[in-house]
């Protein structure tokens, strides 16, 4: 059973949720670049189509680099709970919600671009930071303790 998830592991899950957001952005950006490039080329502007295609794929490459960097930095700090299926579901679920919120804020809200990007990133981090103690029936995580099988230790000097 899980007792408590320390602050560093919670922060690691928050970063991994942002990493999940970047990982989910990859197929979205690749598809948007291909479709946008085809649409502009079909409308008679192949140069603009090529620019849209290359810019979207460059953004996808940046998303992959961001995903790898975040996972490489935050994974060792994550607790065991985070590296099992509930952590993956939480990371990619909140990452997808954050990505949808980012798309809505960028294209529909009258916000500056930096705010439309920073708000979903912050919300995704906060979701990843706040949820672990209450996920999958851990209603009062402070009352439980982590139980591990006791493995005999060899004492120095004992044979």
Secondary structure as a PSIPRED ss2 file (coil, helix, strand):
# PSIPRED VFORMAT (PSIPRED V4.0)

   1 X C   1.000  0.000  0.000
   2 X C   1.000  0.000  0.000
   3 X C   1.000  0.000  0.000
   4 X C   1.000  0.000  0.000
   5 X C   1.000  0.000  0.000
   6 X C   1.000  0.000  0.000
   7 X H   0.000  1.000  0.000
   8 X H   0.000  1.000  0.000
   9 X H   0.000  1.000  0.000
  10 X H   0.000  1.000  0.000
  11 X H   0.000  1.000  0.000
  12 X H   0.000  1.000  0.000
  13 X H   0.000  1.000  0.000
  14 X H   0.000  1.000  0.000
  15 X H   0.000  1.000  0.000
  16 X H   0.000  1.000  0.000
  17 X H   0.000  1.000  0.000
  18 X H   0.000  1.000  0.000
  19 X H   0.000  1.000  0.000
  20 X H   0.000  1.000  0.000
  21 X H   0.000  1.000  0.000
  22 X H   0.000  1.000  0.000
  23 X H   0.000  1.000  0.000
  24 X H   0.000  1.000  0.000
  25 X H   0.000  1.000  0.000
  26 X H   0.000  1.000  0.000
  27 X H   0.000  1.000  0.000
  28 X H   0.000  1.000  0.000
  29 X H   0.000  1.000  0.000
  30 X H   0.000  1.000  0.000
  31 X H   0.000  1.000  0.000
  32 X H   0.000  1.000  0.000
  33 X H   0.000  1.000  0.000
  34 X H   0.000  1.000  0.000
  35 X H   0.000  1.000  0.000
  36 X H   0.000  1.000  0.000
  37 X H   0.000  1.000  0.000
  38 X H   0.000  1.000  0.000
  39 X H   0.000  1.000  0.000
  40 X H   0.000  1.000  0.000
  41 X H   0.000  1.000  0.000
  42 X H   0.000  1.000  0.000
  43 X C   1.000  0.000  0.000
  44 X C   1.000  0.000  0.000
  45 X C   1.000  0.000  0.000
  46 X H   0.000  1.000  0.000
  47 X H   0.000  1.000  0.000
  48 X H   0.000  1.000  0.000
  49 X H   0.000  1.000  0.000
  50 X H   0.000  1.000  0.000
  51 X H   0.000  1.000  0.000
  52 X H   0.000  1.000  0.000
  53 X H   0.000  1.000  0.000
  54 X H   0.000  1.000  0.000
  55 X H   0.000  1.000  0.000
  56 X H   0.000  1.000  0.000
  57 X H   0.000  1.000  0.000
  58 X H   0.000  1.000  0.000
  59 X H   0.000  1.000  0.000
  60 X H   0.000  1.000  0.000
  61 X H   0.000  1.000  0.000
  62 X H   0.000  1.000  0.000
  63 X H   0.000  1.000  0.000
  64 X H   0.000  1.000  0.000
  65 X H   0.000  1.000  0.000
  66 X H   0.000  1.000  0.000
  67 X H   0.000  1.000  0.000
  68 X H   0.000  1.000  0.000
  69 X H   0.000  1.000  0.000
  70 X H   0.000  1.000  0.000
  71 X H   0.000  1.000  0.000
  72 X H   0.000  1.000  0.000
  73 X H   0.000  1.000  0.000
  74 X H   0.000  1.000  0.000
  75 X H   0.000  1.000  0.000
  76 X H   0.000  1.000  0.000
  77 X H   0.000  1.000  0.000
  78 X C   1.000  0.000  0.000
  79 X C   1.000  0.000  0.000
  80 X C   1.000  0.000  0.000
  81 X C   1.000  0.000  0.000
  82 X C   1.000  0.000  0.000
  83 X C   1.000  0.000  0.000
  84 X C   1.000  0.000  0.000
  85 X H   0.000  1.000  0.000
  86 X H   0.000  1.000  0.000
  87 X H   0.000  1.000  0.000
  88 X H   0.000  1.000  0.000
  89 X H   0.000  1.000  0.000
  90 X H   0.000  1.000  0.000
  91 X H   0.000  1.000  0.000
  92 X H   0.000  1.000  0.000
  93 X H   0.000  1.000  0.000
  94 X H   0.000  1.000  0.000
  95 X H   0.000  1.000  0.000
  96 X H   0.000  1.000  0.000
  97 X H   0.000  1.000  0.000
  98 X H   0.000  1.000  0.000
  99 X H   0.000  1.000  0.000
 100 X H   0.000  1.000  0.000
 101 X H   0.000  1.000  0.000
 102 X H   0.000  1.000  0.000
 103 X H   0.000  1.000  0.000
 104 X H   0.000  1.000  0.000
 105 X H   0.000  1.000  0.000
 106 X H   0.000  1.000  0.000
 107 X H   0.000  1.000  0.000
 108 X C   1.000  0.000  0.000
 109 X C   1.000  0.000  0.000
 110 X C   1.000  0.000  0.000
 111 X C   1.000  0.000  0.000
 112 X C   1.000  0.000  0.000
 113 X H   0.000  1.000  0.000
 114 X H   0.000  1.000  0.000
 115 X H   0.000  1.000  0.000
 116 X H   0.000  1.000  0.000
 117 X H   0.000  1.000  0.000
 118 X H   0.000  1.000  0.000
 119 X H   0.000  1.000  0.000
 120 X H   0.000  1.000  0.000
 121 X H   0.000  1.000  0.000
 122 X H   0.000  1.000  0.000
 123 X H   0.000  1.000  0.000
 124 X H   0.000  1.000  0.000
 125 X H   0.000  1.000  0.000
 126 X H   0.000  1.000  0.000
 127 X H   0.000  1.000  0.000
 128 X H   0.000  1.000  0.000
 129 X H   0.000  1.000  0.000
 130 X H   0.000  1.000  0.000
 131 X H   0.000  1.000  0.000
 132 X H   0.000  1.000  0.000
 133 X H   0.000  1.000  0.000
 134 X H   0.000  1.000  0.000
 135 X C   1.000  0.000  0.000
 136 X C   1.000  0.000  0.000
 137 X C   1.000  0.000  0.000
 138 X C   1.000  0.000  0.000
 139 X C   1.000  0.000  0.000
 140 X C   1.000  0.000  0.000
 141 X H   0.000  1.000  0.000
 142 X H   0.000  1.000  0.000
 143 X H   0.000  1.000  0.000
 144 X C   1.000  0.000  0.000
 145 X C   1.000  0.000  0.000
 146 X C   1.000  0.000  0.000
 147 X C   1.000  0.000  0.000
 148 X C   1.000  0.000  0.000
 149 X C   1.000  0.000  0.000
 150 X C   1.000  0.000  0.000
 151 X C   1.000  0.000  0.000
 152 X C   1.000  0.000  0.000
 153 X C   1.000  0.000  0.000
 154 X C   1.000  0.000  0.000
 155 X C   1.000  0.000  0.000
 156 X C   1.000  0.000  0.000
 157 X C   1.000  0.000  0.000
 158 X C   1.000  0.000  0.000
 159 X C   1.000  0.000  0.000
